[in-house]
């Protein structure tokens, strides 16, 4: 599965936006998602030198966890170079080729993809989780550390409390408290799941920390890969 075979690789922002517009109707939203996924893959990307994703050298990690025990079953990492400029709203085009390399190396086909990023909580309603979901055909959700679009009220202080993330009057995600008294995360649907199920899965994946274990493990793996290369 080479992303370049799935659609022409863009060289400009306009071309990238046209691809998002063409793929968006392929999304399956508000369908019953995997309520008890046996395997869940966390996906994350780290950039050499940090810089919030503005660098070009990157490592993409895919870590598969047992959906019940959260034990790591398999992991894969790929190191590459961003093939698209840093443009807000088009971040997926920097990361997709290397992320798909990491996914392709897995022996396991996960029941759910959990992306460090966004699904439809995106200016064009087509974030990284949407793009990966359409390209792989797998259920996918985005879990962001901050809101990219929209407005919201703070959810209640207890674990499991939520509030809607609204953009232009549309509910594009949910603000979810995963730990009492700790900043919430921002959950949005990517493909082939519904928002309620997505939030329940995120809570199950975050028994101790603010971020789900899928994101924590994938983040560590991608950072370690870059450190190994630079060393």
C-alpha positions in Angstrom: 0.0 0.0 0.0 1.8 3.1 -1.2 -0.1 6.3 -0.6 1.1 7.6 -4.0 -0.9 4.8 -5.6 -4.0 5.8 -3.8 -4.1 9.4 -5.0 -1.6 11.8 -6.7 0.8 13.3 -4.2 0.2 17.1 -4.0 2.8 19.7 -4.5 0.7 22.7 -3.6 -1.9 23.6 -0.9 -4.6 23.8 -3.5 -3.9 20.3 -4.8 -3.9 19.0 -1.2 -7.2 20.6 -0.5 -8.7 19.2 -3.7 -7.7 15.7 -2.5 -9.4 16.3 0.9 -12.5 17.4 -0.9 -12.5 14.3 -3.2 -11.9 11.8 -0.3 -14.3 13.4 2.2 -17.5 11.8 0.8 -15.9 8.4 1.4 -16.0 8.9 5.1 -18.4 6.6 7.1 -19.5 8.7 10.0 -22.0 8.0 12.8 -21.9 4.3 12.2 -21.5 1.9 15.2 -17.8 1.7 16.0 -15.9 -1.2 17.6 -17.3 -1.2 21.1 -14.7 -3.7 22.4 -11.8 -3.7 20.0 -9.4 -6.6 20.5 -6.5 -4.7 19.1 -5.9 -1.0 19.0 -3.0 0.7 17.2 -1.7 4.0 18.4 0.0 6.3 15.8 2.3 9.2 16.4 5.0 11.1 14.7 8.0 12.9 16.1 10.2 15.4 14.3 14.0 15.8 14.6 14.8 18.8 16.7 11.2 19.2 17.9 9.8 22.4 16.5 6.2 21.3 16.6 6.3 19.5 13.3 8.1 22.2 11.3 11.2 20.1 10.7 11.5 17.7 7.8 13.1 14.6 9.3 10.5 12.5 11.1 9.8 9.1 12.7 6.3 7.5 12.6 5.4 4.8 15.1 2.6 2.3 15.2 2.1 0.4 18.5 -0.6 -2.3 18.7 -2.1 -2.9 22.2 -4.4 -5.5 23.5 -7.7 -3.7 23.8 -8.4 -5.3 27.2 -5.1 -5.6 29.0 -3.3 -2.7 27.2 -0.3 -5.0 26.8 1.9 -4.1 23.8 1.4 -6.8 21.2 3.4 -5.4 18.3 5.2 -2.2 17.3 6.7 -0.7 14.2 8.6 2.5 13.4 9.6 4.1 10.1 11.9 7.0 9.6 11.5 9.3 6.7 11.3 12.9 5.4 8.3 15.1 5.3 7.1 15.3 1.7 4.9 18.4 2.0 5.5 21.9 3.4 4.3 22.9 6.9 0.7 24.2 6.2 -1.9 24.2 9.0 -4.8 22.0 8.1 -2.7 20.0 5.7 -0.5 18.3 8.2 -1.5 14.8 7.1 0.4 15.3 3.9 3.6 15.6 5.8 3.1 12.4 7.8 1.0 10.0 5.8 3.8 8.3 3.7 5.9 7.4 6.8 2.8 6.5 8.9 1.7 4.1 6.2 5.1 2.6 6.1 4.9 1.9 9.8 1.4 0.4 9.5 2.4 -1.7 6.5 5.2 -3.4 8.5 2.7 -4.6 11.2 1.6 -8.3 11.1 -1.6 -7.3 13.0 -4.5 -5.6 11.4 -5.8 -3.5 14.2 -9.5 -3.1 15.0 -9.1 0.6 15.7 -6.6 3.3 14.8 -6.0 6.0 17.4 -4.2 9.1 15.9 -2.5 11.8 17.8 -4.4 14.5 16.0 -7.9 15.1 14.6 -10.7 13.6 12.6 -13.5 15.8 11.5 -12.5 18.4 14.1 -10.7 20.1 11.3 -11.3 23.2 9.1 -12.1 21.1 6.1 -13.6 18.2 8.2 -10.8 15.9 7.0 -8.0 15.6 9.5 -5.3 12.9 9.8 -7.7 10.3 11.3 -10.1 10.7 8.4 -7.4 10.4 5.8 -5.9 7.3 7.4 -9.3 5.8 7.9 -10.3 6.2 4.2 -6.9 5.0 3.0 -6.8 1.9 5.2 -10.5 1.2 5.5 -10.1 0.8 9.3 -12.1 2.5 12.0 -10.1 5.6 13.1 -10.3 8.3 15.7 -8.3 11.4 16.6 -7.3 12.4 20.1 -5.8 15.9 20.3 -4.0 17.6 23.1 -5.5 20.9 22.2 -8.4 22.1 20.0 -7.6 22.9 16.4 -11.0 24.3 15.6 -14.2 25.1 17.4 -15.3 26.4 20.8 -16.3 24.6 23.9 -17.1 24.9 27.6 -14.9 23.1 30.1 -16.3 19.7 30.9 -17.0 18.7 34.6 -14.0 18.0 36.7 -14.5 14.2 37.0 -13.1 11.5 34.8 -15.5 10.8 32.0 -17.1 14.2 32.0 -17.5 15.7 28.5 -18.7 18.8 26.7 -19.3 19.3 22.9 -16.7 20.8 20.6 -18.6 23.1 18.3 -17.6 24.7 15.0 -20.1 26.8 13.1 -22.9 25.3 15.1 -21.8 21.7 14.2 -20.6 19.2 16.8 -17.2 18.2 15.5 -15.9 16.4 18.5 -16.1 16.0 22.3 -14.0 17.5 25.0 -13.2 14.5 27.4 -11.8 14.6 30.9 -9.7 11.4 31.2 -8.3 12.3 34.7 -9.9 14.2 37.5 -8.7 17.8 37.7 -6.4 17.4 34.7 -6.7 19.1 31.3 -9.1 17.3 29.0 -8.4 15.8 25.6 -10.2 16.5 22.3 -11.8 13.4 20.7 -13.1 13.4 17.1 -14.3 10.7 14.8 -12.1 9.8 11.8 -13.9 6.9 10.0 -16.3 4.1 10.7 -17.1 4.8 14.3 -19.4 7.1 16.3 -18.4 9.8 18.8 -19.8 8.1 21.9 -18.0 4.8 21.1 -14.8 6.8 20.4 -14.9 8.5 23.8 -15.6 5.2 25.6 -12.6 3.7 23.9 -10.3 6.6 24.8 -11.3 6.3 28.4 -10.6 2.6 28.4 -7.2 3.3 26.9 -6.4 6.0 29.5 -6.7 4.3 32.9 -3.9 6.2 34.6 -2.8 9.2 32.5 -4.3 12.0 30.6 -3.3 10.6 27.2 -4.3 7.1 26.0 -1.7 4.5 26.3 -1.7 4.1 22.5 -0.5 7.7 22.1 2.0 7.5 25.0 3.6 4.3 23.7 3.8 5.5 20.1 5.2 8.8 21.1 8.0 7.2 23.1 8.8 4.8 20.2 9.0 7.5 17.6 11.2 9.7 19.8 13.5 6.8 20.6 13.9 6.1 16.9 15.0 9.6 16.1 17.4 9.6 19.1 18.9 6.3 17.8 19.5 7.8 14.4 21.0 11.0 15.6 23.3 9.0 18.0 
